[in-house]
Amino acid sequence: MKMASQTSSSILLFITALVLAAAYVEGQSCRPSGHITGITPPPGQCNQGEESDCCQKGKHYTTYKCSPPVTTTTKATLTWNSFEAGGSGGGPSECDNQYHSDDKPIVALSTGWFNKKSRCLNFINIHGNGNTVRAMVVDECDSTMGCDSDHDYQPPCPNNIVDASKAVWKALGVPESEWGDLDISWSDAN
């Protein structure tokens, strides 16, 4: 009987330690990993479609290798992106090396959430403007690099971005004149 009691106590202590460790990791914040100094893009090299910014010479841009923890209601900023050839997204999507129609609900996630392609071609649920839309992850919104030709001379993404096609914005019922930045929450779709 004493042996069973010690085993139960050991298991309870182990579970408590796991819960505390998980709470510690969940509570940690994502800190900047560095910065990039902007350069002046060559003429005509920075696509400013879909409200995109171009790097500014001498300006410091913060970089991140992480994003806030993912929960059932992860807070984020929704931005607007074109995933078509010649669009503001630059090159083909990271997940499949393809361009995608902006008429499909698709997104790019900040580097930490993209998590080395682990969410590629999976769906997420986006909640905003009183509506919900299901969108497929096709690309990374790079939070570690920017201000170069590979990134269309655009700054690195913040660490809390869901960069969405026009189909996502339409499904959320946001008037086109208000597309740009929207406070949302998102979660992995089941």
Backbone bond lengths (Angstrom), bond angles and torsions (degrees), N, CA, C in turn:
res aa  C-N    CA-C-N  psi(-1)  N-CA   C-N-CA  omega(-1)  CA-C   N-CA-C  phi
1 M - - - 1.445 - - 1.532 110.88 -
2 K 1.355 115.87 -39.44 1.463 120.69 179.92 1.537 110.28 -64.24
3 M 1.319 116.52 -37.64 1.462 121.82 179.76 1.533 110.79 -63.79
4 A 1.324 118.49 -42.70 1.465 122.42 178.66 1.522 110.35 -64.31
5 S 1.308 117.38 -38.87 1.465 121.52 179.26 1.521 110.79 -65.88
6 Q 1.342 117.76 -41.27 1.460 121.71 178.52 1.532 110.23 -66.72
7 T 1.320 116.88 -39.64 1.465 121.25 178.63 1.530 110.08 -63.96
8 S 1.323 117.24 -44.61 1.467 121.48 178.22 1.520 110.99 -61.77
9 S 1.323 116.24 -42.33 1.471 120.61 178.92 1.520 110.74 -64.18
10 S 1.331 116.95 -41.01 1.468 121.39 179.11 1.525 111.03 -64.17
11 I 1.317 116.23 -42.90 1.468 120.79 179.15 1.523 109.95 -64.20
12 L 1.321 117.31 -44.48 1.463 121.48 179.29 1.521 110.94 -61.97
13 L 1.337 116.93 -42.68 1.463 121.16 178.44 1.527 110.61 -63.16
14 F 1.340 116.89 -41.95 1.456 121.63 178.89 1.533 111.38 -63.19
15 I 1.332 117.36 -45.32 1.468 121.68 179.12 1.525 110.18 -63.26
16 T 1.312 118.14 -41.98 1.464 121.77 178.13 1.525 110.57 -60.59
17 A 1.342 116.40 -42.41 1.471 120.40 178.91 1.532 110.63 -62.89
18 L 1.338 116.95 -41.76 1.469 120.41 178.38 1.524 111.68 -62.62
19 V 1.332 117.08 -43.85 1.460 121.27 -179.90 1.526 110.25 -63.05
20 L 1.322 117.50 -43.81 1.472 120.97 178.97 1.524 111.39 -64.57
21 A 1.337 117.09 -40.34 1.467 120.58 178.10 1.523 110.69 -64.10
22 A 1.333 117.04 -42.89 1.470 120.41 178.62 1.525 110.54 -63.86
23 A 1.320 117.52 -41.09 1.468 120.80 178.96 1.518 110.55 -63.97
24 Y 1.330 117.07 -37.23 1.462 120.89 179.23 1.524 110.44 -65.00
25 V 1.332 116.73 -47.78 1.463 120.99 179.77 1.522 109.97 -62.72
26 E 1.342 117.68 -45.55 1.466 121.80 -179.02 1.525 110.87 -60.64
27 G 1.334 116.84 -36.38 1.463 120.85 -176.71 1.517 114.12 -79.74
28 Q 1.324 116.73 -12.92 1.453 118.57 -179.67 1.520 110.12 -67.73
29 S 1.312 115.24 143.80 1.459 118.36 178.40 1.521 109.57 -93.07
30 C 1.281 114.91 161.07 1.457 121.63 177.25 1.522 107.47 -90.99
31 R 1.290 116.34 116.86 1.466 120.92 -177.13 1.530 110.61 -99.21
32 P 1.340 117.29 151.34 1.467 119.78 177.35 1.525 111.19 -57.44
33 S 1.330 115.56 147.11 1.461 120.37 179.14 1.527 111.99 -102.12
34 G 1.315 117.51 -9.81 1.461 120.80 179.63 1.513 110.86 163.49
35 H 1.338 114.65 -157.07 1.463 119.21 176.74 1.527 109.79 -152.31
36 I 1.312 113.82 161.42 1.460 122.92 176.72 1.520 106.48 -122.52
37 T 1.315 116.74 138.56 1.456 120.91 175.17 1.519 108.25 -95.26
38 G 1.316 114.93 125.67 1.453 120.63 -176.79 1.517 113.60 -68.05
39 I 1.308 114.76 154.49 1.465 123.01 174.16 1.522 107.88 -124.86
40 T 1.300 116.43 163.31 1.456 120.16 176.00 1.523 108.67 -79.45
41 P 1.338 117.53 121.04 1.464 119.38 179.89 1.533 111.05 -63.95
42 P 1.326 116.88 146.11 1.475 118.93 172.93 1.527 109.31 -58.54
43 P 1.322 118.21 150.63 1.467 121.00 -178.77 1.532 112.27 -51.80
44 G 1.326 116.16 130.80 1.449 122.55 177.02 1.516 115.17 73.96
45 Q 1.325 118.41 9.09 1.461 120.54 -175.67 1.521 114.83 -95.66
46 C 1.330 119.14 -12.72 1.453 120.62 179.58 1.525 109.11 -109.85
47 N 1.341 115.98 114.85 1.456 121.72 -179.51 1.527 108.69 -79.17
48 Q 1.327 117.05 116.97 1.458 120.68 -178.07 1.529 112.77 -99.38
49 G 1.334 116.50 18.80 1.457 120.09 176.03 1.514 111.10 -67.27
50 E 1.327 116.83 159.59 1.466 123.20 178.75 1.526 112.18 54.69
51 E 1.334 117.08 40.28 1.466 122.17 175.62 1.526 113.77 65.95
52 S 1.336 119.10 20.46 1.461 122.09 -178.31 1.519 111.55 -71.86
53 D 1.339 115.57 147.30 1.458 122.42 176.66 1.515 109.78 -99.76
54 C 1.324 115.77 154.60 1.454 121.64 172.01 1.526 107.97 -108.01
55 C 1.327 116.68 148.95 1.458 120.50 177.32 1.522 109.76 -62.95
56 Q 1.327 114.85 148.08 1.457 121.42 178.15 1.524 108.77 -112.65
57 K 1.313 115.94 134.98 1.457 121.67 -178.26 1.522 110.38 -56.11
58 G 1.340 115.29 128.66 1.458 122.09 175.64 1.523 115.58 83.74
59 K 1.326 118.23 -12.37 1.461 120.49 -179.87 1.532 109.40 -77.26
60 H 1.344 116.08 139.33 1.464 121.00 178.49 1.521 109.95 -92.79
61 Y 1.327 116.23 128.52 1.454 123.08 179.11 1.527 109.04 -113.76
62 T 1.321 116.68 128.58 1.463 122.55 -179.36 1.527 110.50 -73.67
63 T 1.335 116.14 139.87 1.460 121.69 176.66 1.533 109.61 -115.77
64 Y 1.336 114.76 154.08 1.467 122.20 -179.80 1.513 109.86 -138.86
65 K 1.333 116.35 141.98 1.464 121.62 171.44 1.525 110.23 -101.23
66 C 1.324 116.82 -5.87 1.462 121.97 -175.56 1.528 110.42 -129.38
67 S 1.320 114.95 168.19 1.464 123.26 174.54 1.523 107.36 -133.79
68 P 1.332 117.94 164.40 1.467 119.44 176.21 1.532 110.81 -57.71
69 P 1.346 117.64 154.89 1.470 120.54 179.75 1.527 111.82 -57.68
70 V 1.336 115.79 144.36 1.466 121.66 177.61 1.528 108.59 -86.46
71 T 1.330 115.45 129.32 1.464 122.35 177.84 1.526 107.52 -128.89
72 T 1.318 116.59 -167.53 1.462 119.51 176.58 1.523 111.47 -77.07
73 T 1.338 117.14 -12.29 1.472 121.94 176.88 1.528 109.32 -141.23
74 T 1.314 116.18 63.97 1.461 121.57 -178.94 1.527 109.53 -71.01
75 K 1.318 116.77 122.53 1.465 121.12 179.28 1.530 109.52 -76.22
76 A 1.337 115.98 140.36 1.458 121.42 -177.66 1.523 109.86 -155.99
77 T 1.313 114.66 172.06 1.458 121.93 172.01 1.520 107.90 -111.23
78 L 1.324 115.86 124.44 1.461 121.11 176.24 1.520 108.04 -86.04
79 T 1.325 116.27 129.10 1.468 122.13 175.58 1.523 107.95 -121.76
80 W 1.320 115.49 171.26 1.461 121.93 -173.98 1.513 109.77 -108.99
81 N 1.327 117.02 133.51 1.452 122.19 -178.00 1.523 109.77 -143.57
82 S 1.321 115.37 151.76 1.460 120.81 171.95 1.523 108.00 -107.99
83 F 1.321 116.28 129.90 1.455 122.38 -179.10 1.524 111.33 -102.44
84 E 1.333 116.87 8.06 1.461 121.86 -179.00 1.526 110.32 -87.30
85 A 1.329 117.05 159.57 1.465 121.49 176.10 1.525 108.76 -57.35
86 G 1.322 116.53 130.25 1.459 121.28 -179.06 1.517 113.34 84.71
87 G 1.332 117.90 -1.92 1.462 121.72 -179.83 1.517 112.14 -81.59
88 S 1.325 115.76 179.14 1.460 121.09 -175.77 1.521 113.21 -68.42
89 G 1.327 118.20 -13.61 1.458 121.13 179.81 1.512 114.23 -73.71
90 G 1.313 117.61 -7.69 1.459 120.33 -180.00 1.515 111.38 80.93
91 G 1.332 116.24 -121.60 1.460 121.86 -176.21 1.515 113.14 -78.93
92 P 1.327 115.64 -173.92 1.457 120.56 178.70 1.530 111.27 -62.26
93 S 1.310 116.50 161.20 1.462 122.06 -178.43 1.523 110.98 -64.84
94 E 1.321 114.88 145.33 1.466 122.62 -177.48 1.534 112.70 -65.24
95 C 1.315 117.50 -33.79 1.474 120.32 -174.44 1.518 113.70 -69.53
96 D 1.314 117.62 -38.43 1.466 119.42 -173.30 1.526 113.80 -136.67
97 N 1.344 116.24 8.67 1.468 121.31 179.25 1.526 112.43 55.79
98 Q 1.353 115.61 34.43 1.462 122.30 -179.60 1.532 109.40 -124.29
99 Y 1.319 115.48 157.08 1.463 120.85 166.77 1.520 107.20 -88.48
100 H 1.329 116.79 155.44 1.463 121.13 -177.31 1.517 110.28 -132.26
101 S 1.310 116.12 148.94 1.459 122.19 177.73 1.527 110.05 -68.48
102 D 1.327 116.02 133.66 1.462 121.45 176.67 1.524 111.61 -71.28
103 D 1.328 117.60 -6.78 1.458 121.64 176.99 1.525 111.79 -83.10
104 K 1.337 117.24 -1.68 1.462 121.93 176.62 1.527 108.46 -105.81
105 P 1.335 117.80 144.81 1.468 120.26 179.10 1.541 110.64 -75.82
106 I 1.321 114.95 97.40 1.461 121.84 -177.88 1.518 109.67 -132.80
107 V 1.340 115.39 157.35 1.463 120.41 -177.42 1.518 111.82 -143.94
108 A 1.337 113.43 162.17 1.456 123.66 166.13 1.521 106.19 -116.42
109 L 1.327 116.97 142.51 1.460 121.77 179.84 1.527 110.49 -113.05
110 S 1.325 116.40 148.65 1.459 121.04 173.57 1.527 109.95 -53.07
111 T 1.322 116.46 154.18 1.468 123.52 -172.82 1.526 113.98 -47.71
112 G 1.321 118.50 -48.59 1.468 120.54 -177.96 1.511 112.40 -61.82
113 W 1.326 116.86 -42.70 1.471 121.13 179.12 1.519 111.94 -72.70
114 F 1.335 116.12 -34.00 1.466 120.66 177.28 1.534 109.10 -62.55
115 N 1.325 115.14 -34.82 1.461 123.47 169.90 1.530 113.32 50.79
116 K 1.338 114.28 58.95 1.478 120.76 176.01 1.525 112.08 53.38
117 K 1.306 116.16 44.34 1.469 124.41 176.64 1.528 114.35 74.14
118 S 1.327 119.12 8.84 1.468 119.41 -176.22 1.526 112.91 -66.05
119 R 1.340 118.22 -21.44 1.469 120.41 178.20 1.535 111.97 -100.55
120 C 1.308 117.77 5.13 1.463 121.48 -178.11 1.525 111.70 -54.40
121 L 1.336 113.63 130.28 1.450 124.78 175.82 1.535 113.01 60.77
122 N 1.343 116.34 14.27 1.461 122.20 171.21 1.521 108.22 -95.00
123 F 1.309 116.41 165.75 1.456 121.16 -177.99 1.520 111.68 -104.28
124 I 1.332 114.63 149.63 1.452 121.86 171.81 1.521 107.87 -126.41
125 N 1.331 116.11 156.04 1.465 121.87 173.69 1.523 108.04 -101.72
126 I 1.315 116.07 129.43 1.465 122.02 -179.73 1.515 107.82 -113.17
127 H 1.337 116.17 128.66 1.459 122.50 -179.48 1.527 108.09 -116.58
128 G 1.339 116.22 121.55 1.453 120.48 178.72 1.510 111.03 -169.29
129 N 1.316 115.56 153.00 1.463 121.70 178.15 1.536 111.76 56.65
130 G 1.351 116.32 29.16 1.456 120.56 178.82 1.524 114.33 78.61
131 N 1.321 117.72 7.98 1.464 122.17 -178.35 1.518 110.77 -129.42
132 T 1.323 115.74 168.63 1.471 122.15 177.36 1.522 108.61 -131.87
133 V 1.335 115.67 142.11 1.464 121.18 175.29 1.521 108.40 -137.60
134 R 1.314 115.26 145.96 1.457 122.06 175.52 1.526 107.20 -99.55
135 A 1.345 116.49 128.10 1.469 120.80 -177.00 1.522 110.29 -133.45
136 M 1.327 115.12 150.65 1.461 120.61 179.42 1.529 110.20 -94.54
137 V 1.328 116.52 137.32 1.467 122.53 176.34 1.522 108.27 -81.87
138 V 1.345 115.97 120.71 1.462 120.07 180.00 1.529 113.27 -122.77
139 D 1.350 116.83 -9.55 1.459 117.60 -172.28 1.522 111.02 -153.90
140 E 1.323 114.77 167.39 1.457 123.69 175.30 1.522 108.86 -105.55
141 C 1.316 116.42 136.46 1.461 122.25 169.52 1.527 103.85 -97.24
142 D 1.318 116.97 97.23 1.466 123.63 -167.27 1.525 112.08 -63.67
143 S 1.332 115.58 117.31 1.466 122.23 178.89 1.522 111.44 -96.43
144 T 1.343 116.81 -2.43 1.469 120.28 -175.60 1.519 113.48 -105.57
145 M 1.320 117.14 -18.76 1.471 121.43 -174.95 1.526 109.73 -138.82
146 G 1.322 115.90 165.64 1.452 121.58 176.69 1.520 110.57 168.14
147 C 1.328 115.73 -176.99 1.470 122.75 177.56 1.520 112.75 59.90
148 D 1.334 116.87 32.75 1.458 121.21 177.16 1.532 108.61 -140.50
149 S 1.320 116.41 174.38 1.467 119.91 -176.62 1.529 111.87 -63.63
150 D 1.344 117.79 -34.97 1.470 120.40 179.40 1.526 112.13 -62.78
151 H 1.335 116.69 -24.45 1.468 121.65 -178.01 1.533 111.12 -113.86
152 D 1.334 115.19 24.55 1.461 121.68 175.21 1.530 112.04 56.11
153 Y 1.347 116.89 29.33 1.471 124.13 179.48 1.530 112.10 56.91
154 Q 1.351 115.33 29.28 1.463 120.89 175.20 1.525 108.76 -99.97
155 P 1.340 117.41 151.89 1.469 120.59 179.50 1.526 111.23 -65.26
156 P 1.346 116.80 162.29 1.459 118.60 173.92 1.523 110.29 -62.34
157 C 1.331 116.42 150.62 1.465 120.88 176.90 1.518 109.70 -69.99
158 P 1.320 117.39 148.01 1.467 118.78 166.39 1.536 108.54 -61.82
159 N 1.323 117.97 171.83 1.456 120.68 -174.93 1.527 114.03 -87.68
160 N 1.329 117.45 6.40 1.476 120.67 -175.58 1.528 112.54 -130.59
161 I 1.332 116.15 41.47 1.466 121.46 -173.45 1.523 112.46 -107.18
162 V 1.335 114.86 135.12 1.463 122.98 164.84 1.528 103.55 -115.66
163 D 1.322 116.43 106.20 1.460 123.84 -174.54 1.524 107.50 -93.91
164 A 1.327 117.49 114.76 1.465 121.00 -165.32 1.523 114.24 -118.65
165 S 1.320 114.42 150.26 1.466 122.20 173.93 1.526 110.22 -70.37
166 K 1.338 115.03 166.15 1.474 119.00 178.85 1.523 111.47 -61.88
167 A 1.341 117.98 -27.96 1.469 120.72 179.46 1.530 110.95 -62.51
168 V 1.319 117.17 -35.57 1.468 120.85 178.23 1.518 109.78 -67.20
169 W 1.335 116.10 -47.38 1.474 120.60 179.75 1.527 110.99 -58.89
170 K 1.337 116.13 -43.13 1.468 120.06 179.16 1.524 111.15 -64.11
171 A 1.349 116.67 -43.69 1.462 120.39 -178.82 1.534 111.79 -63.67
172 L 1.333 116.77 -29.66 1.459 120.47 177.33 1.531 111.80 -80.15
173 G 1.339 116.49 -6.23 1.458 120.77 177.03 1.517 114.36 73.96
174 V 1.324 116.51 26.81 1.466 120.51 178.99 1.527 108.41 -88.55
175 P 1.344 118.22 126.16 1.467 119.74 178.09 1.536 110.42 -59.70
176 E 1.323 116.98 140.12 1.466 121.41 -176.27 1.524 112.54 -54.27
177 S 1.322 118.16 -33.12 1.460 120.75 179.82 1.533 112.27 -65.59
178 E 1.343 117.18 -14.07 1.468 121.62 -179.07 1.529 113.19 -108.01
179 W 1.337 117.78 5.19 1.457 120.28 177.98 1.519 109.30 -67.81
180 G 1.301 117.46 140.49 1.464 122.59 179.09 1.505 110.72 157.74
181 D 1.335 117.74 -78.46 1.462 123.16 176.73 1.519 108.45 -131.14
182 L 1.329 116.75 131.07 1.457 121.80 178.66 1.517 108.73 -142.44
183 D 1.340 116.47 130.52 1.466 120.82 174.26 1.521 108.85 -70.58
184 I 1.337 116.03 125.41 1.467 121.82 -178.87 1.519 109.19 -135.90
185 S 1.316 115.12 176.97 1.457 121.21 162.92 1.523 106.49 -130.53
186 W 1.317 116.21 156.94 1.460 120.26 179.65 1.529 109.28 -146.11
187 S 1.310 114.84 163.76 1.461 121.62 176.28 1.519 108.33 -152.77
188 D 1.320 115.57 159.79 1.458 119.34 174.50 1.524 108.23 -66.85
189 A 1.328 117.16 137.52 1.457 121.34 178.67 1.522 108.93 -81.64
190 N 1.293 116.19 147.03 1.470 120.62 178.70 1.497 111.22 -88.68
